Amino acid sequence: MVNLRTLSIVVICLSALAVACDSQSAEKKKVKVTSLSAQKQEQVIENVSEGGIIPRFATLDELLAYKDEFLATEPEDVLNAFKQFQINHFPSPNDETTNKLDPNTDFNINLDLTARDTLDKNDPLALNIDTKDSQEDSSGPQLNTIPQINTIPDVTVIPKLDVIPDLSAIPNLSVMPDVSIAPDVNISPEQKFQFSLALSEVHLALSELDTALAQLETLPLSDLDIVQKITVLEKKAQILSQKNDFFNAVRYLTEGNKLAVTNDLSRQSILSALQLSEIYVTLSDKDKILYWQHEARDLLAAQDDLGLLIEASIMLAKQQQDIGQHLNATRTLINVVDLVAEKKYYSVEASLRLRLSENFKTAEQYVNAEQELERAYKLAVKSRNQEQQMVAIVRLIDTYAVQNKFNNAKPLLKAAKRLERFLTTVKDKRDYQLAKAQVLAGTSQYKQALNILDNLDMSDIEDEKAKQDLAIKLLDLKSNWLVLNGKKQSGIQLFKKSLDSKLAQQETSTTIKLDFLMANYKYDVAQAKEELAEVQKQLLEYKKQNDKLSQPKEDFINSLYNNKELLAVSVILLFAFVYLILRLFRPRKSKRIFLDPVSGANNHNYFIKHVKLLMQNNTPFSLIMFDIDNMRKVNDKLGFELGDKLLALVVARLDSRLGSNKFLVRLSGDKFIVIAKDFSLKQAFSLAEVLRKELNSNKFYIDNLGINLSASFGVSYCYSNKNIDAIKDDVKNALDKAKAKGGNITQAMDFC
């Protein structure tokens, strides 16, 4: 009769051997993991307990490329891949001994057998168990190697077991470290940063917000460089925004923006400012929206990075559209569209025109929207981008459906059906189905339209508000179509449900705003208390110092009173000091009198004074008068406020070309004059040409709107004692001749 304990051990070992064989067999399988960076890279896969597969990656770059490609569609698989990579490449200190494998064996199995029975040496089964490298202690036998069966036992003599042995003690081999990939002990801090940041994005995609935030907390800011700090702060703000904790999100973004501005990181400064503006769009705080948008626009005006201009302009235009500034949104997009068109980046231009059409449609400018969509389609054809062609068609169908132009929309559905396979994103597929449903409903095919709405995929929408907005839109469409289809009761029920959803959304929005205001209030109160405590502390210090100095002050005053001569001298010195101070400040005041507050140039008063001085000293000089061509049209189009800003930009640009003996003066409106001391007529003419070409050299940017300017110039030379009006008339006549010839040229007079 076989010992029951011996039989249990044999069964356990056989089971472990079977699992090990299955695991080794699975490890020999390979799948191709197509990624953005290496489409032909083969990665080994392993079976997990749920029956799925976990890709294994030898490098972090391969893992990140896999995440970028599959995070939107397979977030769970991506998370498993990150966990497997962490096990293989980031072993914890506590796992150094437990995860260390015996190089002489395929794997280790540690079984703690509490029974103290020893194996029967007369049992042939016991004699054929190889216990190499194992020792038997007081707690029972311990097996550290794969059991090797040299003799197949006769199963007919094995008695039936009343109790099935517990196999739970066998470790799950599918989650053990991959022995084919040695843990990388040389993982750099930069790679650890990239891994943690990417893993937080994976948790974010799975809506595991707290876990994503906790993952970022593992990155101490003190160990990161400036760019990494800003990145972590922005990612934390993104997660907190999804949790509706906008107060702390604003704090993190503001801190990141300060770091970026202090270290002259223009890209981070612009994007963090726009992210702050986006939060205030959600909170409906228009003053803060305009403030941060202005900060971003000022930085964008000096940018020549086309990629950054495109990214930031799209963000800015979307915010302007959300707050109803459709004209500003159009200007923002048109400006960057022009830049892209010059480079002939057809695909990028098509994408921008698609966004521009959305702005026109939101503003109910449907004709403009249709024109932009047609242009976008032609550009997509040029670049052979079938996906963009399909998107343009779908949005054109939707634009026709909004206007009830279903006869125009129906032919486009046939074209869309041919290109449907090129749609890759869930959003584009959903937009196509929604446009198709609206056309079907417009042609009284309500059943098919409702069926499409019931099967719309909204899994890609992470933002809760966006998901609620779409759900409310679908409820409104269903309610309307059910009523038109004769199912009034069902339609009314959905209409009520839609109203309830809108009320709930408004209540949520109000709660968010109130929470933000309350958090701000509490923070301000706490700050005020800290400041008050600091002031009280300082007052106490001042009081102590005053007590120490009070007696010497009294003695000093008494000595002054007793010494009247010293007191008289002190008063005289005081008056002299006040007089000197007034004299020092007088030139600043007089200087402001001669400055034009709009453009920053010298004004007409300065011109009169300076010309008189030159004439009194018989100093030869030349005058260059110019005005901006078509400035009235610019003012009519942009308004006088932006026109004034444009004049300031003109002065700033031309100042760089003028030296110490050349003075720029704004006479009136857009008319300027340059006083060129000791300049001959020929030299003045050359200077005028330099200034004219400088104006034409580059566009002037105001609120992301590029403007080309030109000017007409007149030149005269002055050396005699004529009156000032006569001098001005001479140079003005030269300017009039230049304008009469079509402008943007320089005309010279002989002499004053």
C-alpha positions in Angstrom: 0.0 0.0 0.0 1.5 3.3 -1.1 2.0 6.0 1.6 -0.7 8.7 1.2 1.7 11.5 1.9 4.1 10.2 -0.7 1.4 9.9 -3.3 0.3 13.5 -2.6 3.8 14.7 -3.2 4.0 12.8 -6.4 0.7 14.3 -7.7 1.9 17.8 -6.7 5.2 17.3 -8.6 3.4 15.9 -11.7 1.1 18.9 -11.7 3.9 21.3 -11.3 5.8 19.6 -14.2 2.7 19.9 -16.4 2.4 23.7 -15.6 6.1 24.2 -16.3 5.8 22.4 -19.6 2.8 24.5 -20.6 4.6 27.6 -19.6 7.7 26.7 -21.6 5.6 25.8 -24.6 3.8 29.1 -24.4 7.1 31.0 -24.2 8.2 29.5 -27.5 5.2 31.1 -29.3 5.8 34.5 -30.9 3.5 37.2 -32.2 4.2 40.3 -34.2 3.5 43.4 -32.3 3.1 46.2 -34.9 4.2 49.6 -33.5 4.7 53.1 -34.8 8.5 52.8 -34.5 9.2 49.2 -35.5 6.5 47.4 -37.4 8.5 44.2 -37.9 9.6 43.8 -34.3 8.7 40.4 -33.0 7.9 40.1 -29.3 7.6 37.0 -27.1 4.3 36.5 -25.4 3.2 34.4 -22.5 -0.1 33.0 -21.3 -1.8 34.5 -18.3 -4.3 33.0 -16.0 -7.2 34.7 -17.8 -6.1 33.1 -21.1 -4.9 36.4 -22.6 -1.4 37.4 -23.7 1.1 39.9 -22.4 3.7 41.3 -24.9 7.2 41.3 -23.5 9.6 44.1 -24.5 13.3 44.3 -24.1 13.6 48.1 -24.2 11.5 51.0 -22.9 11.3 52.6 -26.3 9.5 49.5 -27.7 7.1 49.5 -24.8 6.3 53.2 -25.2 5.7 52.7 -29.0 3.3 49.9 -28.2 1.5 52.1 -25.7 1.1 54.9 -28.2 -0.4 52.6 -30.8 -2.7 50.5 -28.7 -3.7 52.6 -25.6 -6.9 53.9 -27.2 -8.1 50.4 -28.2 -6.6 48.0 -25.8 -5.8 49.8 -22.5 -6.0 46.7 -20.4 -3.4 44.9 -22.5 -1.1 47.9 -22.4 -1.4 48.0 -18.6 -0.5 44.3 -18.4 2.5 45.0 -20.6 3.7 47.7 -18.3 3.3 45.5 -15.3 5.3 42.7 -17.0 8.0 45.2 -17.9 8.1 46.5 -14.4 8.6 43.0 -13.0 11.4 42.2 -15.5 13.2 45.6 -15.4 12.4 47.2 -12.1 12.9 44.5 -9.4 12.2 45.8 -5.9 14.9 45.3 -3.2 12.8 42.8 -1.3 12.6 40.6 -4.4 16.3 40.2 -4.9 16.4 36.9 -3.1 12.9 35.6 -3.9 13.2 36.3 -7.6 16.7 35.0 -8.0 16.6 31.7 -9.9 18.9 28.8 -9.5 21.1 28.7 -12.7 21.3 24.9 -12.6 17.5 24.4 -12.7 14.7 25.6 -15.0 12.7 27.1 -12.1 12.4 26.8 -8.3 9.4 25.5 -6.4 9.3 25.9 -2.6 6.7 23.7 -0.8 6.3 24.0 2.9 5.1 20.6 4.0 4.1 20.8 7.6 3.9 17.0 8.0 7.0 15.5 9.7 6.6 12.0 8.0 9.7 10.9 6.1 9.5 9.1 2.8 9.5 5.3 2.8 12.8 4.3 1.4 11.4 1.0 0.3 8.8 2.8 -1.8 10.0 2.8 -5.4 8.2 6.1 -6.1 10.2 7.8 -3.3 13.5 6.4 -4.5 13.0 7.8 -8.0 12.5 11.5 -6.9 15.6 13.5 -7.6 16.1 15.8 -4.6 19.3 17.4 -5.9 20.2 20.6 -4.0 17.4 20.1 -1.5 17.6 19.3 2.2 15.2 17.8 4.6 14.8 19.9 7.8 12.5 19.8 10.9 9.7 21.2 8.9 9.6 18.4 6.4 11.1 17.7 2.9 11.7 20.7 0.6 11.9 20.3 -3.2 14.0 22.8 -5.1 14.2 21.1 -8.5 12.0 19.7 -11.1 11.0 16.2 -10.1 12.3 13.7 -12.6 10.4 10.4 -12.9 12.7 7.6 -14.0 10.0 4.9 -13.6 6.4 5.3 -14.6 4.3 4.1 -11.7 1.6 1.6 -12.0 -1.5 3.8 -11.6 -3.6 0.7 -11.0 -2.2 0.3 -7.6 -2.8 3.9 -6.5 -5.7 3.9 -4.0 -8.5 6.3 -4.5 -8.0 9.5 -2.6 -10.8 10.7 -0.3 -9.2 14.1 0.0 -7.8 15.9 -3.1 -4.4 17.3 -2.4 -4.3 21.1 -2.1 -2.4 22.5 -5.2 -2.8 26.1 -4.1 0.7 26.1 -2.7 2.1 25.9 -6.2 3.2 29.4 -7.3 1.6 30.9 -10.4 4.3 30.6 -12.9 2.7 32.9 -15.4 3.4 35.9 -13.3 7.0 35.0 -12.4 9.8 37.2 -13.9 10.9 36.4 -17.4 14.2 34.6 -17.0 15.0 35.4 -20.7 15.1 39.1 -19.9 17.5 39.9 -17.1 16.5 42.8 -14.9 18.1 46.0 -16.1 19.9 47.5 -13.2 21.2 50.3 -15.3 17.8 52.0 -15.9 18.5 55.7 -16.1 16.5 58.3 -14.1 15.2 59.7 -17.5 13.9 56.2 -18.4 12.3 55.8 -14.9 10.6 59.2 -15.5 9.3 58.2 -18.9 8.0 54.9 -17.5 6.2 56.5 -14.6 4.7 59.2 -16.8 3.5 56.7 -19.4 2.1 54.4 -16.8 0.1 57.3 -15.3 -1.3 57.9 -18.8 -2.4 54.3 -19.0 -4.2 54.5 -15.7 -5.8 57.7 -16.9 -7.0 56.0 -20.0 -8.6 53.4 -17.8 -10.3 56.1 -15.7 -8.2 55.1 -12.7 -7.6 58.7 -11.7 -6.4 58.1 -8.1 -3.9 55.4 -9.3 -2.6 57.7 -12.0 -2.1 60.5 -9.5 -0.4 58.1 -7.1 2.0 57.0 -9.9 3.0 60.6 -10.5 3.6 61.1 -6.8 6.4 58.5 -7.0 8.3 61.1 -9.0 9.9 63.5 -6.4 10.0 67.0 -8.1 13.4 67.7 -6.4 15.0 65.0 -8.5 13.7 66.2 -11.9 14.9 68.9 -14.3 12.8 72.0 -15.1 11.1 70.5 -18.2 10.2 67.3 -16.3 8.8 69.2 -13.4 6.6 71.2 -15.7 5.5 68.0 -17.4 4.6 66.3 -14.1 2.7 69.4 -12.9 0.7 69.6 -16.1 -0.2 65.9 -16.0 -1.3 66.2 -12.4 -3.5 69.2 -13.4 -5.0 67.2 -16.2 -5.9 64.4 -13.8 -7.3 66.8 -11.2 -9.4 68.5 -13.8 -11.0 65.2 -14.7 -11.8 64.8 -10.9 -13.3 68.3 -11.0 -10.7 69.5 -8.6 -10.0 72.7 -10.6 -8.6 74.6 -7.7 -5.6 72.4 -7.3 -5.4 72.0 -11.1 -5.0 75.7 -11.4 -2.4 75.8 -8.6 -0.3 73.1 -10.4 -0.6 74.8 -13.8 0.2 78.2 -12.4 3.3 76.8 -10.7 4.4 75.2 -14.0 3.7 78.4 -15.9 5.9 80.4 -13.5 8.7 77.9 -13.9 8.4 78.0 -17.7 8.4 81.8 -17.9 11.3 82.1 -15.4 13.4 79.7 -17.5 12.4 81.2 -20.9 10.7 78.0 -22.0 8.4 79.5 -24.5 6.6 76.3 -25.6 5.8 75.3 -22.0 4.8 78.9 -21.2 2.3 79.1 -24.1 0.8 75.7 -23.6 0.4 76.1 -19.8 -1.3 79.5 -20.3 -3.7 78.0 -22.7 -4.4 75.1 -20.4 -5.2 77.6 -17.6 -7.5 79.4 -20.0 -9.2 76.1 -20.8 -10.0 75.5 -17.1 -11.5 79.0 -16.8 -13.6 78.3 -19.9 -15.1 75.4 -17.9 -15.6 77.8 -14.9 -17.0 80.6 -17.1 -14.6 83.1 -15.7 -14.2 85.5 -18.7 -11.7 87.8 -17.2 -9.3 85.0 -16.4 -9.9 83.5 -19.8 -8.9 86.7 -21.6 -5.9 87.2 -19.3 -4.3 83.9 -20.0 -5.2 84.0 -23.7 -3.5 87.4 -23.9 -0.4 85.9 -22.2 -0.3 83.1 -24.8 -0.9 85.4 -27.7 1.9 87.7 -26.7 4.3 84.8 -26.6 3.0 83.4 -29.8 3.6 86.6 -31.7 7.4 86.1 -31.3 7.3 82.5 -32.3 8.6 81.0 -35.6 8.1 77.4 -34.7 5.3 76.4 -37.1 4.4 73.2 -35.2 3.9 75.2 -32.0 2.0 77.9 -33.8 -0.4 75.2 -35.2 -0.9 73.4 -31.9 -1.4 76.6 -29.8 -3.6 78.2 -32.5 -6.0 75.2 -32.6 -6.3 75.3 -28.7 -6.8 79.0 -28.7 -9.4 79.0 -31.5 -11.4 76.2 -29.8 -11.5 78.2 -26.6 -12.6 81.4 -28.5 -15.3 79.3 -30.2 -16.5 77.9 -26.8 -17.0 81.5 -25.4 -18.7 82.7 -28.5 -15.8 84.7 -30.0 -16.3 83.2 -33.4 -14.7 86.1 -35.3 -11.5 85.9 -33.2 -11.4 82.1 -33.6 -11.7 82.6 -37.4 -8.8 85.1 -37.4 -6.7 82.8 -35.2 -7.1 79.9 -37.6 -6.9 81.8 -40.9 -3.5 83.2 -39.8 -2.0 79.8 -39.3 -3.7 78.4 -42.4 -2.0 81.1 -44.5 1.4 80.1 -43.0 0.8 76.4 -43.7 -0.5 77.2 -47.2 2.8 79.0 -48.1 4.7 75.8 -47.1 2.3 73.6 -49.2 1.6 71.2 -46.4 -1.6 70.0 -47.9 -2.6 67.4 -45.2 -2.0 69.9 -42.4 -3.9 72.7 -44.2 -6.8 70.3 -44.8 -6.9 69.5 -41.0 -6.9 73.2 -40.2 -9.7 74.0 -42.7 -11.8 71.2 -41.2 -11.5 72.9 -37.8 -12.3 76.3 -39.4 -15.4 74.8 -40.9 -16.5 73.7 -37.4 -16.1 77.2 -36.2 -18.2 78.5 -39.1 -20.9 75.9 -38.5 -21.1 76.7 -34.8 -21.5 80.4 -35.7 -24.3 79.3 -38.2 -22.3 80.6 -41.1 -23.1 77.5 -43.2 -22.0 78.9 -46.6 -18.5 79.6 -45.3 -18.5 76.1 -43.6 -19.4 74.4 -46.9 -16.6 76.3 -48.7 -14.0 75.3 -46.2 -15.1 71.7 -46.3 -14.8 71.6 -50.1 -11.3 73.1 -49.9 -10.4 70.6 -47.2 -11.6 67.7 -49.4 -9.6 69.0 -52.4 -6.5 69.3 -50.3 -7.0 65.8 -48.9 -7.2 64.5 -52.5 -4.0 66.3 -53.3 -2.2 64.6 -50.4 -4.0 61.3 -51.1 -5.3 61.1 -47.5 -8.4 59.0 -47.8 -9.2 59.4 -44.1 -9.3 63.2 -44.4 -11.4 62.9 -47.6 -13.9 60.8 -45.6 -14.0 63.3 -42.7 -14.6 66.2 -45.0 -17.5 64.4 -46.7 -19.0 63.4 -43.3 -18.9 66.9 -42.0 -20.3 68.3 -45.3 -23.2 65.8 -44.9 -23.8 67.0 -41.3 -23.7 70.6 -42.5 -26.4 69.9 -45.1 -28.4 67.9 -42.6 -28.4 70.9 -40.1 -29.9 73.0 -42.9 -32.4 70.3 -43.9 -30.7 70.0 -47.3 -31.2 66.3 -47.4 -31.2 66.1 -51.3 -27.7 67.5 -51.2 -26.6 65.1 -48.5 -27.9 61.8 -50.0 -25.4 61.6 -53.0 -22.6 62.2 -50.5 -23.6 59.2 -48.5 -22.7 56.9 -51.5 -19.3 58.5 -51.7 -18.9 58.1 -47.9 -19.7 54.4 -48.1 -16.8 53.8 -50.5 -14.4 55.5 -48.1 -15.8 54.2 -44.8 -13.0 51.7 -44.4 -10.5 54.5 -44.1 -11.9 55.8 -40.8 -9.7 54.8 -38.0 -10.8 56.7 -34.9 -14.0 56.0 -32.9 -14.9 59.7 -33.1 -14.8 59.8 -36.9 -16.8 56.6 -37.1 -19.4 57.9 -34.7 -19.6 61.2 -36.6 -20.3 59.3 -39.8 -23.0 57.2 -38.2 -24.6 60.2 -36.7 -24.6 62.1 -40.0 -26.0 59.1 -41.7 -28.8 58.8 -39.1 -29.8 62.4 -39.6 -30.1 62.0 -43.4 -32.2 58.8 -42.8 -34.4 60.7 -40.4 -34.7 63.6 -42.9 -36.0 61.2 -45.5 -38.5 59.7 -43.0 -36.6 56.5 -42.3 -36.9 56.9 -38.6 -36.5 53.2 -37.6 -33.1 52.9 -39.2 -32.0 56.2 -37.8 -33.0 55.3 -34.3 -31.3 52.0 -34.6 -28.0 53.8 -35.5 -28.3 56.1 -32.5 -28.9 53.1 -30.2 -25.6 51.5 -31.3 -23.3 54.6 -31.3 -19.9 53.9 -29.7 -19.0 56.5 -27.0 -16.2 54.6 -25.4 -13.4 57.0 -26.5 -14.9 60.0 -24.7 -12.9 60.5 -21.5 -14.2 64.0 -20.6 -17.4 63.5 -18.5 -19.0 66.8 -19.7 -18.4 66.0 -23.4 -20.0 62.6 -22.8 -23.0 64.2 -21.1 -23.3 66.8 -23.9 -23.4 64.0 -26.6 -25.9 61.9 -24.5 -28.2 64.9 -24.3 -27.9 65.6 -28.0 -28.8 62.0 -28.7 -31.8 62.1 -26.4 -33.1 65.2 -28.2 -32.7 63.6 -31.6 -34.4 60.4 -30.4 -37.3 62.3 -28.8 -37.9 64.4 -32.0 -37.7 61.4 -34.3 -40.0 59.2 -32.1 -42.7 62.0 -32.2 -42.4 62.4 -36.0 -42.7 58.6 -36.3 -46.0 58.6 -34.4 -44.6 57.4 -31.0 -45.5 60.5 -29.1 -45.5 58.9 -25.6 -42.0 57.5 -26.0 -40.8 60.8 -27.5 -42.2 62.8 -24.6 -40.6 60.4 -22.1 -37.2 60.9 -23.7 -37.8 64.7 -23.9 -38.4 64.7 -20.1 -35.2 62.6 -19.6 -33.3 65.1 -21.7 -34.6 67.9 -19.6 -33.6 66.1 -16.4 -30.1 65.5 -17.8 -29.7 69.2 -18.7 -30.8 70.2 -15.3 -28.5 67.7 -13.7 -25.6 69.0 -15.9 -26.3 72.6 -14.9 -26.5 71.6 -11.2 -23.1 69.8 -11.6 -21.6 72.8 -13.3 -22.9 75.2 -10.6 -21.5 72.9 -7.9 -18.1 72.8 -9.6 -18.0 76.6 -9.8 -19.1 77.0 -6.2 -16.5 74.4 -5.0 -13.8 76.3 -6.9 -14.9 79.6 -5.4 -15.1 78.1 -1.9 -11.6 76.5 -2.2 -10.2 79.9 -3.4 -11.9 81.6 -0.5 -10.4 79.2 2.0 -7.0 79.5 0.5 -7.2 83.3 0.6 -8.3 83.2 4.2 -5.4 80.9 5.1 -3.0 83.2 3.2 -4.4 86.2 4.9 -3.9 84.6 8.3 -0.3 83.8 7.5 0.3 87.3 6.3 -1.4 88.8 9.4 0.7 86.6 11.7 3.9 87.7 9.8 2.9 91.4 10.1 2.2 91.0 13.8 5.6 89.4 14.2 7.3 92.2 12.4 5.4 94.8 14.4 6.5 93.2 17.6 10.1 93.3 16.3 9.7 97.0 15.4 8.3 97.8 18.8 11.3 96.2 20.5 13.7 98.1 18.3 11.7 101.3 18.8 11.9 100.9 22.6 15.7 100.5 22.3 16.0 103.6 20.1 13.4 105.9 21.8 15.7 107.2 24.5 18.6 108.1 22.1 16.0 109.9 19.9 14.7 112.0 22.8 18.3 112.9 23.7 19.0 113.9 20.2 15.9 116.1 19.9 16.7 117.8 23.2 20.3 118.5 22.0 19.0 120.1 18.8 16.6 122.3 20.7 19.4 123.4 23.0 21.7 124.1 20.0 19.6 126.5 17.9 22.5 127.1 15.4 22.7 123.4 14.6 18.9 123.3 14.2 19.0 126.2 11.7 21.7 124.5 9.6 19.6 121.2 9.6 16.6 123.1 8.3 18.6 124.7 5.5 20.1 121.3 4.5 16.6 119.8 4.4 15.3 122.5 2.0 18.4 122.0 -0.1 17.8 118.3 -0.3 14.1 118.8 -1.3 15.2 121.3 -4.0 17.7 118.8 -5.5 15.0 116.1 -5.5 12.6 118.3 -7.4 15.3 119.2 -9.9 16.1 115.5 -10.5 12.4 114.7 -11.2 11.8 117.7 -13.5 13.5 116.3 -16.6 11.4 113.1 -16.4 8.3 115.2 -16.4 9.5 117.3 -19.3 10.5 114.2 -21.2 7.0 112.8 -20.9 5.7 116.0 -22.5 7.5 115.2 -25.7 6.4 111.6 -26.0 3.5 110.3 -28.0 1.5 108.0 -25.7 0.0 105.8 -28.5 3.1 104.9 -30.6 5.9 105.6 -28.2 7.6 108.0 -30.7 8.4 111.7 -30.1 5.5 114.0 -30.7 4.9 117.2 -32.5 6.1 119.4 -29.6 9.4 117.6 -29.8 9.6 118.3 -33.5 9.0 122.0 -33.1 11.6 122.3 -30.3 14.3 120.2 -32.0 14.0 121.9 -35.4 14.1 125.3 -33.8 17.3 124.3 -32.0 18.9 123.1 -35.1 18.0 126.2 -37.0 19.3 128.5 -34.3 22.7 126.7 -34.3 22.8 126.7 -38.2 23.1 123.0 -38.1 22.3 121.3 -41.5 19.7 118.5 -41.4 17.3 116.5 -43.6 13.7 115.6 -43.1 12.1 112.3 -44.1 8.3 112.2 -43.9 6.2 109.1 -44.5 2.8 107.7 -43.9 1.3 104.1 -44.0 -0.4 103.2 -47.2 -4.0 102.2 -46.9 -4.0 102.7 -43.1 -7.7 103.8 -43.2 -8.7 100.3 -44.5 -6.7 98.7 -41.8 -8.5 100.8 -39.1 -11.9 100.0 -40.7 -11.1 96.3 -40.7 -9.4 95.9 -37.3 -10.7 98.9 -35.4 -8.8 101.9 -34.0 -7.6 100.1 -30.9 -5.7 97.5 -32.9 -4.7 100.2 -35.4 -2.9 102.0 -32.5 -1.1 98.8 -31.6 0.0 98.5 -35.2 1.5 102.0 -35.1 3.4 101.1 -31.9 4.8 98.0 -33.7 5.9 100.2 -36.7 7.8 102.6 -34.3 9.4 99.7 -32.5 10.7 98.2 -35.8 12.0 101.4 -37.3 13.7 102.5 -34.1 16.2 99.7 -34.6 17.4 101.4 -37.8 17.8 104.9 -36.3 20.9 106.0 -34.4 21.6 108.8 -32.0 21.4 111.6 -34.5 18.1 110.5 -36.1 14.8 111.1 -34.3 11.5 109.6 -35.2 8.4 111.8 -34.6 4.7 111.1 -35.0 3.0 114.2 -36.4 -0.6 113.0 -36.5 -2.6 109.9 -37.4 -0.3 107.6 -39.4 2.0 110.4 -40.5 5.6 110.3 -39.2 8.7 112.4 -39.8 12.4 111.6 -39.2 14.9 114.4 -38.3 18.3 113.4 -39.7 20.9 115.7 -38.2 24.0 116.3 -40.4 22.5 114.2 -43.3 22.9 115.3 -46.9 19.9 114.8 -49.3 21.6 111.7 -50.8 22.2 110.2 -47.3 18.7 111.0 -46.3 17.3 109.3 -49.4 19.3 106.2 -48.7 18.0 106.1 -45.1 14.4 106.5 -46.3 14.9 103.5 -48.6 16.3 101.4 -45.7 13.2 102.3 -43.6 10.8 101.6 -46.4 12.3 98.1 -47.0 12.3 97.4 -43.3 8.6 98.0 -43.2 8.1 95.5 -46.1 10.5 92.9 -44.7 8.0 91.0 -42.5 4.4 90.9 -41.4 3.3 92.7 -38.3 1.4 90.3 -35.9 -1.5 91.6 -33.8 -3.6 89.0 -31.9 -2.1 86.3 -34.1 -3.2 88.2 -37.3 -0.4 88.8 -39.8 -0.6 92.2 -41.6 1.6 93.4 -44.5 2.4 97.1 -44.5 4.0 99.5 -46.9 4.6 103.3 -46.7 5.3 106.3 -49.0 8.4 108.4 -48.2 9.3 112.0 -49.0 12.8 113.5 -48.4 14.1 117.1 -48.2 17.3 118.8 -47.2 17.2 121.9 -44.9 20.0 124.4 -44.3 18.5 127.9 -44.3 16.5 129.8 -41.7 13.0 129.2 -43.1 10.0 129.0 -40.8 8.9 125.6 -39.6 5.7 125.5 -41.6 7.5 126.1 -44.8 9.9 123.3 -44.0 7.1 120.9 -43.4 5.3 121.9 -46.6 8.4 121.2 -48.6 8.8 117.6 -47.3 5.1 117.1 -47.5 5.1 118.0 -51.2 7.7 115.3 -51.8 5.5 112.8 -49.9 2.5 113.7 -52.0 4.4 113.0 -55.2 5.4 109.6 -53.9 1.8 108.8 -53.1 0.6 110.1 -56.5 2.9 107.5 -58.1 1.1 104.6 -56.3 2.8 104.6 -53.0 5.5 102.3 -51.5 8.3 104.5 -53.1 10.6 107.3 -52.0 10.5 110.8 -53.6 13.1 113.5 -52.9 12.9 117.4 -53.2 16.0 119.4 -54.1 16.3 121.9 -51.1 14.2 123.5 -48.5 
